[in-house]
Amino acid sequence: AQSVTQPDIHITVSEGASLELRCNYSYGATPYLFWYVQSPGQGLQLLLKYFSGDTLVQGIKGFEAEFKRSQSSFNLRKPSVHWSDAAEYFCAVGGNSGYSTLTFGKGTMLLVSP
Amino acid sequence: DAMVIQNPRYQVTQFGKPVTLSCSQTLNHNVMYWYQQKSSQAPKLLFHYYDKDFNNEADTPDNFQSRRPNTSFCFLDIRSPGLGDAAMYLCATSTRTSGHKQYFGPGTRLTVT
């Protein structure tokens, strides 16, 4: 069975500082990996996804993530955080079945301090 | 813009009173999903339709049912809501050509009184 672990429930970062959100997955084959962001009371917006190829993927809003098969990780990074980045971030894993049902991690709430 | 629409955004129902949540899409995607998201938790897949084929998750309570009368619309029916069913309900769509990307609606916040 596939699973996702996001070890940090909350993270506080100063505005302008760098950010790394951790994600570890469990999946029997090559996973399809995603990062979604959710602002309060809103649906989920896709930041980026990894299917294959280059292990460093670029997403929207200046985010990037690196797939490391040896560590079963897919950490999300941003070099300089803006106050508007405060939100909840979900890592998800899906399978290669033509379409995917996603398994989400429990999320990491990002707080941005002035 | 093509999108996923959920109505209503906020729904209040009484304990035990049936309620229906609506999702529509203009993306012409063949897969539609319903997720339940409780406060500070991950979205949990309840079921999904691949075209007209209904796929129920093993741990989805019988109290939850769904209908998909056509490609564009999908409904979530809660037959007898309990206090524990209060949550955000998210609808999403995808297609084989969307690269497994799921497009989410804004959600419906359900309150059970």
Interface residues (C-beta under 8 A of the other chain):
Chain A: Y32 F34 Y36 G41 Q42 G43 L44 Q45 L46 K49 F51 F90 G94 G98 Y99 S100 T101 L102 T103 F104 G105 K106 G107 M109
Chain B: V4 Q6 V31 Y33 S40 Q41 A42 P43 K44 L45 H48 Y50 N55 L90 A92 S94 T95 R96 G99 H100 K101 Q102 Y103 F104 G105 P106 G107 R109
